Amino acid sequence: MKVRLVRNLSFEAAHRLPKVPTGHKCERLHGHSFRVDLVVEGEVNPETGWFIDYSDIDDAWAPLHAQLDHNYLNDVPGLENPTSEILAGWLWTRLKTPLPYLTRVVIHETCDASCEYEGD
């Protein structure tokens, strides 16, 4: 049996978007309560009854959370222009090795706006 598991995670961070048109509201320093959904897919082990332990996802997320939470994203290498699109790809690159079954990263920047990335 194949399943899809979703782990809902979050972090708080400030950023600004340096490449938007002059006067755009996102050009100014602001912050978000980012929500991140990490989606993994695979076969359920018939002996254990599960596919992957959620703690394995948490372990892969922990160093990235430490790097992002309550920080200024523009100062993080690779996030100098921290759009949701770039952030999703940045997370994917860092999570795909420890989570080989990763199939999607979803960034919720606000309550009603999100970006989904499924790799190249």
MDAnalysis code that builds the backbone (N, CA, C; Angstrom):
import MDAnalysis as mda
import numpy as np

u = mda.Universe.empty(360, n_residues=120, atom_resindex=np.repeat(np.arange(120), 3), trajectory=True)
u.add_TopologyAttr("name", ["N", "CA", "C"] * 120)
u.add_TopologyAttr("resid", np.arange(1, 121))
u.add_TopologyAttr("resname", ["MET", "LYS", "VAL", "ARG", "LEU", "VAL", "ARG", "ASN", "LEU", "SER", "PHE", "GLU", "ALA", "ALA", "HIS", "ARG", "LEU", "PRO", "LYS", "VAL", "PRO", "THR", "GLY", "HIS", "LYS", "CYS", "GLU", "ARG", "LEU", "HIS", "GLY", "HIS", "SER", "PHE", "ARG", "VAL", "ASP", "LEU", "VAL", "VAL", "GLU", "GLY", "GLU", "VAL", "ASN", "PRO", "GLU", "THR", "GLY", "TRP", "PHE", "ILE", "ASP", "TYR", "SER", "ASP", "ILE", "ASP", "ASP", "ALA", "TRP", "ALA", "PRO", "LEU", "HIS", "ALA", "GLN", "LEU", "ASP", "HIS", "ASN", "TYR", "LEU", "ASN", "ASP", "VAL", "PRO", "GLY", "LEU", "GLU", "ASN", "PRO", "THR", "SER", "GLU", "ILE", "LEU", "ALA", "GLY", "TRP", "LEU", "TRP", "THR", "ARG", "LEU", "LYS", "THR", "PRO", "LEU", "PRO", "TYR", "LEU", "THR", "ARG", "VAL", "VAL", "ILE", "HIS", "GLU", "THR", "CYS", "ASP", "ALA", "SER", "CYS", "GLU", "TYR", "GLU", "GLY", "ASP"])
u.atoms.positions = np.array([
    [0.845, -1.175, 0.000],
    [0.000, 0.000, 0.000],
    [0.895, 1.244, 0.000],
    [0.647, 2.156, -0.923],
    [1.411, 3.399, -0.999],
    [0.631, 4.506, -0.291],
    [1.369, 5.331, 0.487],
    [0.744, 6.430, 1.222],
    [1.511, 7.728, 0.989],
    [0.834, 8.815, 1.296],
    [1.452, 10.150, 1.272],
    [1.294, 10.721, 2.680],
    [2.412, 11.073, 3.304],
    [2.387, 11.692, 4.625],
    [2.763, 13.160, 4.489],
    [2.119, 13.985, 5.296],
    [2.396, 15.420, 5.289],
    [2.745, 15.835, 6.707],
    [3.906, 16.462, 6.855],
    [4.329, 16.995, 8.155],
    [4.216, 18.508, 8.077],
    [3.403, 19.092, 8.968],
    [3.208, 20.540, 9.022],
    [4.184, 21.129, 10.031],
    [5.018, 22.048, 9.553],
    [6.058, 22.666, 10.376],
    [5.941, 24.178, 10.236],
    [6.698, 24.906, 11.044],
    [6.611, 26.362, 10.944],
    [7.891, 27.019, 11.434],
    [8.030, 28.292, 11.042],
    [9.097, 29.132, 11.564],
    [8.683, 30.586, 11.397],
    [9.289, 31.430, 12.194],
    [9.054, 32.877, 12.151],
    [10.310, 33.525, 11.592],
    [10.131, 34.450, 10.642],
    [11.320, 35.097, 10.075],
    [10.946, 36.425, 9.428],
    [11.949, 37.269, 9.334],
    [11.822, 38.542, 8.629],
    [12.533, 38.444, 7.293],
    [12.084, 39.257, 6.342],
    [12.768, 39.335, 5.057],
    [12.295, 40.593, 4.330],
    [12.942, 40.841, 3.227],
    [12.499, 41.854, 2.279],
    [12.844, 41.309, 0.907],
    [12.112, 41.760, -0.089],
    [12.347, 41.283, -1.448],
    [13.025, 42.396, -2.240],
    [14.337, 42.271, -2.456],
    [15.101, 43.357, -3.067],
    [14.873, 43.539, -4.564],
    [14.215, 42.592, -5.216],
    [14.087, 42.681, -6.672],
    [12.683, 43.054, -7.145],
    [11.806, 43.419, -6.212],
    [10.476, 43.876, -6.615],
    [10.568, 45.324, -7.085],
    [9.569, 45.814, -7.815],
    [9.602, 47.208, -8.269],
    [9.659, 48.188, -7.096],
    [10.321, 49.297, -7.305],
    [10.419, 50.345, -6.285],
    [9.019, 50.726, -5.817],
    [8.856, 50.802, -4.506],
    [7.575, 51.155, -3.921],
    [6.688, 49.968, -3.590],
    [7.039, 48.764, -4.049],
    [6.248, 47.569, -3.737],
    [6.327, 47.321, -2.236],
    [5.213, 46.940, -1.620],
    [5.183, 46.760, -0.164],
    [6.185, 45.717, 0.332],
    [6.511, 44.715, -0.478],
    [7.443, 43.669, -0.047],
    [8.905, 44.095, -0.154],
    [9.123, 45.300, -0.672],
    [10.480, 45.850, -0.704],
    [10.925, 46.234, 0.712],
    [9.952, 46.547, 1.552],
    [10.249, 46.941, 2.936],
    [10.445, 45.701, 3.819],
    [11.219, 45.868, 4.873],
    [11.418, 44.805, 5.851],
    [10.074, 44.440, 6.479],
    [9.782, 43.147, 6.511],
    [8.560, 42.654, 7.136],
    [8.779, 41.194, 7.542],
    [7.840, 40.651, 8.265],
    [7.987, 39.275, 8.729],
    [6.764, 38.434, 8.449],
    [6.957, 37.128, 8.577],
    [5.880, 36.163, 8.372],
    [5.976, 35.055, 9.404],
    [4.837, 34.465, 9.685],
    [4.775, 33.186, 10.376],
    [4.654, 32.150, 9.267],
    [5.806, 31.691, 8.777],
    [5.821, 30.740, 7.667],
    [5.351, 29.376, 8.147],
    [4.546, 28.713, 7.319],
    [4.208, 27.323, 7.558],
    [4.789, 26.521, 6.402],
    [5.361, 25.390, 6.718],
    [5.991, 24.532, 5.723],
    [5.357, 23.147, 5.813],
    [4.896, 22.642, 4.684],
    [4.403, 21.273, 4.619],
    [5.439, 20.453, 3.859],
    [5.932, 19.405, 4.488],
    [6.846, 18.476, 3.834],
    [6.061, 17.207, 3.532],
    [6.029, 16.834, 2.251],
    [5.239, 15.699, 1.802],
    [6.188, 14.586, 1.364],
    [5.984, 13.396, 1.919],
    [6.758, 12.215, 1.536],
    [5.785, 11.129, 1.090],
    [6.238, 10.291, 0.157],
    [5.390, 9.212, -0.346],
    [6.184, 7.924, -0.407],
    [5.507, 6.827, -0.080],
    [6.164, 5.539, -0.183],
    [5.270, 4.408, 0.273],
    [5.833, 3.233, 0.272],
    [5.108, 2.017, 0.618],
    [5.105, 1.779, 2.128],
    [3.969, 1.370, 2.628],
    [3.843, 1.001, 4.039],
    [4.535, -0.340, 4.255],
    [5.367, -0.401, 5.279],
    [6.018, -1.649, 5.657],
    [4.963, -2.536, 6.327],
    [4.693, -3.712, 5.787],
    [3.630, -4.544, 6.352],
    [3.922, -5.015, 7.782],
    [5.180, -5.075, 8.154],
    [5.511, -5.515, 9.513],
    [5.315, -4.410, 10.541],
    [5.700, -3.151, 10.195],
    [5.578, -2.053, 11.159],
    [4.234, -1.341, 11.047],
    [3.609, -1.417, 9.863],
    [2.351, -0.718, 9.657],
    [2.511, 0.756, 9.325],
    [3.746, 1.192, 9.115],
    [3.964, 2.582, 8.732],
    [4.994, 2.687, 7.632],
    [5.035, 3.855, 7.019],
    [5.998, 4.116, 5.942],
    [7.273, 4.729, 6.493],
    [7.130, 5.805, 7.255],
    [8.282, 6.506, 7.832],
    [7.836, 7.103, 9.162],
    [8.743, 7.149, 10.089],
    [8.453, 7.763, 11.382],
    [8.480, 9.285, 11.214],
    [7.470, 9.968, 11.720],
    [7.450, 11.432, 11.618],
    [8.697, 12.056, 12.251],
    [9.282, 11.371, 13.216],
    [10.496, 11.916, 13.840],
    [11.660, 11.966, 12.852],
    [11.661, 11.106, 11.825],
    [12.695, 11.187, 10.788],
    [12.562, 12.490, 9.998],
    [11.331, 12.904, 9.757],
    [11.092, 14.185, 9.082],
    [11.526, 15.323, 9.989],
    [11.160, 15.235, 11.252],
    [11.548, 16.266, 12.219],
    [13.065, 16.399, 12.324],
    [13.768, 15.287, 12.313],
    [15.229, 15.302, 12.410],
    [15.857, 15.993, 11.195],
    [15.299, 15.742, 10.010],
    [15.811, 16.390, 8.797],
    [15.515, 17.889, 8.820],
    [14.385, 18.273, 9.390],
    [13.960, 19.672, 9.451],
    [14.726, 20.480, 10.498],
    [15.116, 19.869, 11.589],
    [15.681, 20.574, 12.746],
    [16.824, 21.533, 12.403],
    [17.855, 21.139, 11.636],
    [18.934, 22.090, 11.363],
    [18.485, 23.262, 10.484],
    [17.511, 23.044, 9.620],
    [17.005, 24.134, 8.777],
    [16.159, 25.085, 9.615],
    [15.369, 24.536, 10.504],
    [14.583, 25.365, 11.416],
    [15.507, 26.268, 12.235],
    [16.594, 25.697, 12.739],
    [17.550, 26.484, 13.528],
    [18.159, 27.609, 12.700],
    [18.350, 27.370, 11.419],
    [18.946, 28.375, 10.535],
    [17.954, 29.472, 10.155],
    [16.676, 29.155, 10.094],
    [15.667, 30.092, 9.603],
    [14.887, 30.803, 10.701],
    [14.551, 30.100, 11.758],
    [13.623, 30.631, 12.757],
    [14.165, 31.866, 13.461],
    [13.337, 32.907, 13.495],
    [13.666, 34.182, 14.125],
    [14.961, 34.785, 13.572],
    [15.130, 34.651, 12.274],
    [16.276, 35.230, 11.596],
    [15.818, 36.080, 10.420],
    [16.773, 36.794, 9.852],
    [16.556, 37.631, 8.675],
    [16.952, 36.786, 7.475],
    [15.972, 36.351, 6.700],
    [16.229, 35.396, 5.623],
    [17.233, 35.902, 4.600],
    [17.252, 37.187, 4.334],
    [18.174, 37.745, 3.336],
    [19.637, 37.496, 3.693],
    [19.931, 37.246, 4.969],
    [21.299, 36.975, 5.401],
    [21.686, 35.502, 5.282],
    [20.744, 34.641, 4.966],
    [21.021, 33.209, 4.836],
    [21.560, 32.948, 3.424],
    [22.742, 32.346, 3.305],
    [23.290, 32.064, 1.968],
    [22.294, 31.306, 1.087],
    [22.070, 31.842, -0.095],
    [21.124, 31.266, -1.034],
    [19.740, 31.883, -0.957],
    [19.496, 32.686, 0.075],
    [18.189, 33.325, 0.246],
    [18.294, 34.849, 0.217],
    [19.213, 35.354, -0.547],
    [19.391, 36.804, -0.626],
    [18.149, 37.491, -1.225],
    [17.390, 36.771, -2.034],
    [16.108, 37.251, -2.583],
    [15.052, 36.217, -2.171],
    [14.631, 36.237, -0.890],
    [13.862, 35.133, -0.326],
    [12.369, 35.133, -0.658],
    [12.053, 34.944, -1.931],
    [10.665, 34.754, -2.315],
    [10.215, 33.367, -1.847],
    [8.934, 33.142, -1.826],
    [8.430, 31.812, -1.463],
    [8.937, 30.757, -2.442],
    [9.025, 31.142, -3.714],
    [9.501, 30.213, -4.734],
    [10.948, 29.801, -4.481],
    [11.788, 30.767, -4.192],
    [13.203, 30.480, -3.930],
    [13.354, 29.704, -2.622],
    [12.584, 30.066, -1.617],
    [12.636, 29.361, -0.336],
    [12.224, 27.896, -0.504],
    [11.197, 27.630, -1.287],
    [10.759, 26.248, -1.512],
    [11.863, 25.423, -2.161],
    [12.518, 25.978, -3.175],
    [13.623, 25.273, -3.828],
    [14.817, 25.095, -2.910],
    [15.097, 26.106, -2.101],
    [16.209, 26.057, -1.142],
    [15.984, 24.919, -0.149],
    [14.758, 24.825, 0.367],
    [14.443, 23.745, 1.307],
    [14.529, 22.382, 0.627],
    [13.990, 22.288, -0.570],
    [14.029, 21.025, -1.317],
    [15.465, 20.523, -1.447],
    [16.359, 21.401, -1.858],
    [17.762, 21.032, -2.066],
    [18.388, 20.476, -0.792],
    [18.033, 21.027, 0.339],
    [18.631, 20.618, 1.609],
    [17.932, 19.422, 2.249],
    [16.708, 19.141, 1.822],
    [15.951, 18.050, 2.432],
    [15.911, 16.772, 1.597],
    [16.168, 16.867, 0.315],
    [16.009, 15.702, -0.561],
    [16.964, 14.562, -0.200],
    [18.173, 14.868, 0.234],
    [19.105, 13.803, 0.624],
    [18.676, 13.123, 1.920],
    [18.411, 13.869, 3.005],
    [17.990, 13.171, 4.225],
    [16.575, 12.582, 4.129],
    [15.760, 13.094, 3.192],
    [14.401, 12.588, 2.995],
    [14.230, 12.180, 1.524],
    [14.809, 11.063, 1.123],
    [14.765, 10.683, -0.296],
    [13.354, 10.476, -0.835],
    [12.375, 10.271, 0.031],
    [10.990, 10.081, -0.413],
    [10.217, 11.394, -0.484],
    [10.916, 12.517, -0.324],
    [10.276, 13.835, -0.407],
    [9.691, 14.034, -1.799],
    [8.422, 14.423, -1.859],
    [7.780, 14.649, -3.155],
    [7.276, 16.080, -3.332],
    [7.143, 16.814, -2.228],
    [6.629, 18.180, -2.340],
    [7.013, 18.987, -1.107],
    [7.351, 20.259, -1.349],
    [7.546, 21.244, -0.289],
    [6.531, 22.342, -0.542],
    [5.748, 22.664, 0.471],
    [4.763, 23.738, 0.352],
    [5.120, 24.824, 1.355],
    [5.245, 26.053, 0.856],
    [5.515, 27.212, 1.711],
    [4.242, 28.027, 1.806],
    [3.739, 28.213, 3.016],
    [2.590, 29.092, 3.267],
    [3.152, 30.382, 3.846],
    [3.168, 31.409, 3.040],
    [3.713, 32.693, 3.477],
    [2.680, 33.482, 4.281],
    [1.434, 33.351, 3.898],
    [0.324, 33.986, 4.609],
    [-0.798, 32.955, 4.713],
    [-1.896, 33.348, 5.323],
    [-3.037, 32.438, 5.480],
    [-3.639, 32.026, 4.144],
    [-3.487, 32.881, 3.139],
    [-4.159, 32.610, 1.864],
    [-3.235, 32.591, 0.661],
    [-1.922, 32.421, 0.890],
    [-0.975, 32.368, -0.235],
    [0.093, 31.323, 0.054],
    [0.312, 30.437, -0.928],
    [1.312, 29.403, -0.743],
    [1.996, 29.097, -2.073],
    [3.135, 28.415, -1.971],
    [3.910, 27.993, -3.131],
    [4.235, 26.518, -2.955],
    [3.991, 25.726, -3.991],
    [4.293, 24.296, -3.958],
    [5.427, 24.001, -4.918],
    [6.384, 23.181, -4.454],
    [7.524, 22.805, -5.287],
    [7.690, 21.299, -5.230],
    [7.857, 20.681, -6.399],
    [7.990, 19.231, -6.488],
    [9.294, 18.810, -7.166],
    [10.311, 19.633, -7.081],
    [11.587, 19.299, -7.679],
    [11.614, 19.572, -9.171],
    [12.783, 19.387, -9.764],
    [12.930, 19.668, -11.190],
    [12.553, 18.498, -12.049],
])
